[in-house]
Amino acid sequence: MSEIGHYDLQEMQPARIRRRKTKQTRSYLRQKNIALGAISAISEHGIAALTHRRVAKQAHVSLAATTYYYETKNDIIKHASQELLDQYVHAFQRFERRYATTSERLSFREFALKLVSNALGRHRAVTLAWCEITLNAAHEPNLQDLTQNWFRTLNDIWQNIAHLLGEKDVGHAATSAIDTVVGFIFLLVPLGLSEDSLRTLLSSDVTDFTPSFGDDTTHPGELRKFGKKAEETRERILRCAVALLTSGENEPLTFRKVAEQSGLTVPALTYHFSTVSDLLNAAQMRLFIEAKFRYRTVRGDVDYDSIDVDQTIDMTTKVFLREVTEHRDLSLAAYPVYIQSSRDPRLRPGLWAINAEQWHGWSPIMTSLNPSATPFDAWFMAALFTGKLIRIIVTGGKTNALSKVHNEFAYDLHGLVDGRHWAIQRQQ
């Protein structure tokens, strides 16, 4: 997939078109350029800040051009989404053609992790734009055909790749890889990690990996001491912030909005939270803590010393289905904050703390199921759960998709425990 801004429209055109540009061709190229400008704008500023004027500036066209071709912002988003999908499909097709004619051998695991690595590096801009568009569709029913088309196409492509790279159960392998790659993208790309750090991270206990976020960051858990009344006010602010995040409104969280929601003044908010980033950090951590509490109500007192793989599959499926149905909006609310972390480094320590908590949640389970489990197994399950949750919610949570979840978790957990999963590192 090519990076934003690296297009030479002259080179992309066949010679006969370059010799004589028809009116239809010029129109096509201008719309394509606008779509690329929209992708760049979404990546840089977020989908909530997308406007015709901003897209026109990014695409180096007049405002009149964007309003001529696209009546609404959603029309622009639809074309941008299709452009991203076309790039993705073409990149996979090029890989298939090249792989079939070379002696290069690649495992399915290596292919999947290479995509995650590329998302951290040279494909970061288009990846962030895709994340924004995907999450936005969850709250825009008239855009869900975008995500449904995306994941249908992804499934076809990944099944082809799974077959090409020697996987036997291409259906389950494709679903597993899609969910895992999507999960890793949402968990890791916003952290601003380098490609070089990925291998170290995925082979490490979280206590052995310390990401660097720079000095301009907010560390979660650093709370000022307040009296009872002030603590009640702080809790009121936090509840309102969480309510706004779960409302599905595609607008940035601001002090003014929270003040209006809570019936407080902006200075009252800034007394408790110095910046909006501080408030977002606290809100995303609150959402995660509430999610952990919901998980515990389903899991009960799990005895990790005696739990078996089938119990783990049943428990994980039960937790998952509650999250994507009963707690859908709460489950989805934190992910826009995750993506905002890509543009606001002050949010990254909070996201890293959540990632580490998820790893700590899965690590004892995987070690109990298989004493030979590696740190990667816990990272894999955290990413798998996240990616599957996003896929099913943003495509509408159809009954058919929900009915397959138990078998999907069974494929992954049995494969990891038995040592035959596609994601396991093989000895050369």
C-alpha positions in Angstrom: 0.0 0.0 0.0 1.5 3.3 -1.0 2.1 6.1 1.5 0.0 9.3 1.3 1.5 12.0 -0.8 3.7 9.7 -2.9 1.5 9.6 -5.9 2.5 10.9 -9.3 -0.7 11.3 -11.2 1.1 11.5 -14.5 2.9 8.2 -13.9 -0.3 6.5 -12.9 -2.0 7.3 -16.2 -1.6 5.0 -19.3 0.3 6.6 -22.2 -2.8 7.0 -24.3 -4.5 8.9 -21.5 -1.5 11.1 -21.0 -1.5 12.0 -24.7 -5.1 13.1 -24.6 -7.0 13.8 -21.4 -10.7 13.6 -22.0 -13.1 15.5 -19.8 -14.1 12.2 -18.1 -10.5 11.4 -17.4 -9.8 14.8 -15.9 -12.9 14.4 -13.7 -11.8 10.9 -12.6 -8.3 12.2 -11.7 -9.6 15.2 -9.8 -12.0 13.0 -7.7 -9.1 10.6 -7.0 -7.0 13.5 -5.9 -9.7 14.8 -3.6 -10.1 11.3 -2.1 -6.3 11.2 -1.4 -6.6 14.6 0.1 -9.4 13.4 2.4 -7.3 10.4 3.5 -4.4 12.8 4.4 -6.7 15.2 6.2 -8.4 12.4 8.2 -5.0 10.9 9.2 -3.6 14.3 10.2 -6.6 15.9 11.9 -9.2 13.1 12.6 -12.5 12.5 10.9 -14.3 14.8 13.3 -12.3 17.7 11.9 -12.9 16.8 8.2 -14.5 19.6 6.2 -14.7 20.4 2.5 -12.4 23.3 3.0 -9.7 21.1 4.7 -10.0 18.4 2.0 -9.6 21.1 -0.7 -6.5 22.4 0.9 -4.9 18.9 1.3 -5.9 18.0 -2.3 -4.7 21.4 -3.7 -8.0 22.0 -5.4 -10.6 24.7 -5.1 -13.4 24.4 -2.5 -15.8 24.6 -5.4 -14.3 21.3 -6.8 -15.0 19.4 -3.6 -18.6 20.7 -3.2 -19.2 20.0 -6.9 -18.3 16.3 -6.7 -19.3 15.6 -3.1 -22.5 16.9 -1.6 -21.8 15.8 2.0 -18.9 14.9 4.2 -20.0 11.3 4.1 -19.8 11.2 0.3 -16.1 12.2 0.6 -15.6 9.5 3.3 -17.1 6.9 1.1 -14.8 7.7 -1.8 -11.8 7.9 0.6 -12.7 4.4 2.0 -13.0 2.9 -1.5 -9.6 4.4 -2.4 -8.0 2.8 0.6 -9.6 -0.5 -0.2 -8.4 -0.3 -3.8 -4.8 0.4 -2.6 -5.0 -2.6 -0.2 -6.3 -5.0 -2.8 -3.7 -3.9 -5.4 -0.9 -4.3 -2.9 -2.0 -7.9 -2.1 -2.4 -8.7 -5.7 1.1 -7.5 -6.4 2.4 -9.6 -3.6 0.7 -12.7 -4.9 2.1 -12.2 -8.4 5.6 -11.5 -7.1 5.5 -14.5 -4.6 4.4 -16.9 -7.3 7.5 -16.0 -9.5 10.3 -15.9 -6.9 12.0 -18.5 -4.6 11.2 -16.3 -1.6 9.4 -18.4 1.1 7.4 -16.7 3.8 5.2 -18.0 6.6 1.7 -16.8 7.3 2.9 -15.4 10.6 5.7 -13.5 9.0 3.3 -12.0 6.5 0.8 -10.9 9.1 3.4 -9.3 11.4 5.0 -7.6 8.4 1.7 -5.8 7.8 1.6 -4.7 11.5 5.2 -3.5 11.1 4.4 -1.6 8.0 1.4 0.0 9.8 3.8 1.3 12.4 6.1 2.7 9.8 5.7 3.7 6.2 1.9 2.9 6.1 1.1 4.7 9.3 -0.8 7.6 7.7 -3.2 5.4 5.6 -3.6 3.1 8.6 -4.7 5.9 10.9 -7.1 7.1 8.2 -8.6 3.6 7.9 -9.0 3.4 11.7 -10.8 6.7 11.8 -13.2 5.8 8.9 -13.9 2.3 10.4 -14.8 3.6 13.9 -16.9 6.4 12.4 -19.0 3.8 10.5 -20.0 2.2 13.8 -22.1 5.3 14.7 -23.2 6.0 11.1 -25.7 3.3 10.0 -25.6 4.6 6.4 -21.9 4.1 6.3 -21.8 0.5 7.6 -21.9 -0.8 4.0 -18.3 0.6 3.9 -17.1 -1.6 6.7 -19.1 -4.6 5.6 -17.5 -4.3 2.1 -14.1 -3.8 3.6 -14.2 -7.0 5.8 -15.8 -9.1 3.1 -13.0 -8.1 0.7 -10.4 -8.6 3.4 -11.7 -12.1 4.1 -11.4 -13.1 0.4 -7.9 -11.6 0.1 -6.6 -13.2 3.3 -8.0 -16.6 2.4 -6.0 -16.4 -0.9 -2.9 -15.4 1.0 -3.4 -18.2 3.6 -3.7 -20.7 0.8 -0.6 -19.3 -1.0 1.5 -19.5 2.1 0.5 -23.1 2.9 -2.2 -22.8 5.6 -4.6 -25.7 5.6 -7.7 -24.2 7.3 -7.7 -21.1 5.2 -11.1 -19.9 6.5 -10.3 -19.9 10.1 -6.7 -18.7 9.5 -8.0 -15.7 7.5 -10.5 -14.6 10.1 -7.8 -15.1 12.9 -5.2 -13.1 11.0 -7.6 -10.2 10.1 -8.8 -9.9 13.7 -5.2 -10.0 15.1 -3.7 -7.6 12.6 -6.6 -5.1 13.2 -6.2 -5.6 17.0 -2.4 -4.9 16.9 -3.0 -1.8 14.7 -5.5 -0.3 17.2 -3.3 -1.2 20.2 0.2 -0.3 18.9 0.1 2.2 16.0 -1.3 5.1 18.2 1.7 4.6 20.6 4.0 5.9 18.0 6.3 2.9 18.3 9.0 2.3 15.6 9.0 -0.8 13.4 12.2 -1.9 15.1 10.5 -2.0 18.5 7.7 -4.4 17.4 9.8 -7.6 17.5 11.2 -6.7 20.9 7.7 -5.8 22.3 6.0 -9.0 21.1 8.7 -11.2 22.6 8.8 -9.4 25.9 7.1 -9.5 29.3 5.7 -6.0 29.7 8.0 -5.4 32.7 10.9 -5.9 30.3 9.8 -3.4 27.7 9.6 0.4 28.5 8.4 2.5 25.6 9.6 6.1 25.4 6.9 8.7 24.9 9.1 11.8 25.4 8.8 14.3 28.2 5.5 15.9 27.1 3.3 13.2 28.4 0.7 12.7 31.2 1.3 9.7 33.4 -1.9 7.9 34.4 -2.5 7.5 38.1 -0.9 10.8 39.1 -3.8 12.3 41.0 -3.9 15.4 43.2 -5.3 15.0 46.6 -8.7 16.5 47.1 -11.3 16.7 49.8 -14.6 14.8 49.7 -16.5 17.6 48.0 -13.8 18.1 45.4 -13.6 14.4 44.8 -17.3 14.3 44.1 -16.9 17.1 41.6 -14.0 15.3 39.9 -16.1 12.1 39.7 -19.0 14.2 38.2 -16.7 15.6 35.5 -15.3 12.1 34.7 -18.8 10.6 34.4 -19.8 13.3 32.0 -16.7 12.8 29.9 -17.3 9.1 29.7 -20.9 9.7 28.8 -19.9 12.0 25.9 -17.4 9.4 24.7 -20.0 6.7 24.7 -22.7 8.9 23.0 -21.4 8.1 19.6 -21.1 11.8 18.6 -18.3 12.2 16.2 -17.0 15.4 17.8 -13.8 16.0 19.8 -14.1 16.1 23.6 -13.7 19.7 24.9 -13.8 21.3 28.3 -16.8 23.4 27.0 -18.8 20.3 26.1 -18.1 18.6 29.4 -18.9 21.8 31.3 -22.2 22.1 29.6 -23.0 18.4 30.3 -22.0 18.6 33.9 -23.4 22.0 34.8 -20.0 23.3 35.8 -17.7 26.0 34.6 -14.7 25.5 32.4 -12.4 26.9 35.3 -13.9 24.2 37.6 -12.9 21.5 35.1 -9.3 22.9 34.7 -8.9 22.9 38.5 -9.3 19.1 38.4 -7.8 18.4 35.0 -5.1 20.7 33.7 -5.6 19.8 30.0 -8.2 17.9 27.9 -5.5 15.3 27.5 -5.5 14.8 31.3 -9.2 14.3 31.2 -9.1 11.9 28.2 -6.4 9.9 30.0 -8.6 9.6 33.0 -11.7 8.8 30.9 -10.1 6.0 28.9 -8.7 4.5 32.1 -12.1 4.6 33.7 -13.6 2.9 30.7 -11.0 0.2 30.9 -11.5 -0.3 34.7 -15.2 -0.7 34.1 -14.6 -3.2 31.4 -12.3 -5.2 33.7 -15.1 -5.2 36.3 -17.6 -6.5 33.7 -15.1 -9.2 32.7 -14.8 -10.3 36.4 -18.5 -10.6 36.8 -18.5 -13.2 34.0 -15.3 -15.0 34.9 -16.0 -15.1 38.6 -13.1 -16.5 40.7 -11.1 -18.2 38.0 -8.6 -20.7 39.3 -5.8 -20.4 36.8 -4.1 -23.5 38.1 -7.0 -25.8 37.0 -8.7 -24.0 34.1 -8.6 -25.9 30.8 -8.8 -24.8 27.3 -12.5 -25.5 26.7 -13.4 -23.6 29.9 -11.3 -20.7 28.6 -13.0 -20.7 25.2 -16.5 -20.7 26.9 -15.5 -17.9 29.3 -13.9 -15.8 26.6 -16.9 -16.2 24.3 -19.3 -15.2 27.0 -17.3 -12.1 27.9 -17.0 -11.2 24.3 -20.6 -11.5 23.4 -21.7 -9.4 26.3 -19.2 -6.7 25.2 -20.4 -6.5 21.6 -24.2 -6.6 22.5 -25.1 -5.4 25.9 -22.1 -3.1 26.4 -21.5 -2.2 22.8 -21.2 1.6 23.2 -19.0 1.3 26.3 -16.8 -1.3 24.5 -16.2 1.0 21.5 -15.9 4.3 23.4 -12.2 4.1 24.2 -10.9 3.4 20.7 -11.3 7.0 19.3 -9.2 8.0 22.3 -6.6 5.4 21.3 -6.5 6.9 17.8 -6.2 10.4 19.2 -3.1 9.2 20.9 -1.4 9.0 17.5 -1.8 12.8 17.4 -1.4 13.6 21.1 1.6 11.9 22.7 0.3 12.9 26.2 -2.3 10.2 25.8 0.2 7.4 25.1 1.2 6.5 28.7 -2.5 5.8 29.5 -2.9 3.6 26.4 0.3 1.8 27.2 -0.9 1.1 30.8 -4.1 -0.4 29.3 -2.1 -2.6 26.9 0.0 -3.8 29.8 -3.1 -4.6 31.9 -4.5 -6.6 29.0 -1.2 -8.5 28.7 -1.2 -9.2 32.5 -4.8 -10.5 32.2 -4.0 -13.0 29.5 -0.5 -14.1 30.5 -1.5 -16.3 33.5 -4.3 -17.9 31.5 -2.0 -18.8 28.6 0.7 -20.0 30.9 -1.8 -22.2 32.8 -3.0 -23.7 29.6 0.5 -24.3 28.3 3.6 -24.0 30.5 5.6 -23.4 27.3 3.5 -20.3 26.4 5.6 -17.3 25.4 4.9 -13.6 26.0 3.7 -13.4 22.4 0.7 -15.7 23.3 -0.7 -13.1 25.7 -0.1 -10.2 23.2 -1.8 -12.3 20.5 -4.9 -12.9 22.6 -5.2 -9.3 23.6 -4.9 -8.2 19.9 -7.3 -11.0 18.7 -10.0 -10.0 21.2 -9.7 -6.3 20.3 -9.7 -6.8 16.6 -12.6 -9.2 16.7 -14.6 -6.8 18.8 -14.0 -3.9 16.4 -14.8 -6.0 13.4 -18.1 -7.3 14.7 -19.3 -4.0 16.1 -18.4 -1.8 13.1 -20.0 -4.3 10.7 -23.3 -4.2 12.6 -23.0 -7.1 15.0 -25.0 -9.4 12.7 -26.3 -12.7 14.2 -24.4 -14.7 11.7 -21.1 -13.2 12.8 -21.9 -13.6 16.5 -22.8 -17.3 16.0 -19.3 -18.0 14.8 -17.4 -16.4 17.7 -17.2 -19.6 19.8 -15.7 -21.6 17.0 -13.3 -18.8 16.1 -11.9 -18.6 19.7 -11.7 -22.4 19.8 -9.6 -22.4 16.6 -7.1 -19.9 18.1 -6.9 -21.2 21.7 -6.7 -24.9 20.8 -4.1 -24.0 18.1 -1.9 -22.0 20.5 -2.1 -24.5 23.3 -1.5 -27.5 20.9 1.4 -25.8 19.2 -0.1 -25.8 15.7 -1.3 -22.3 15.3 -0.2 -20.1 12.4 1.0 -17.4 14.8 3.5 -19.7 16.6 7.2 -19.0 15.8 8.7 -22.1 14.2 12.3 -23.1 14.6 14.3 -22.7 11.4 
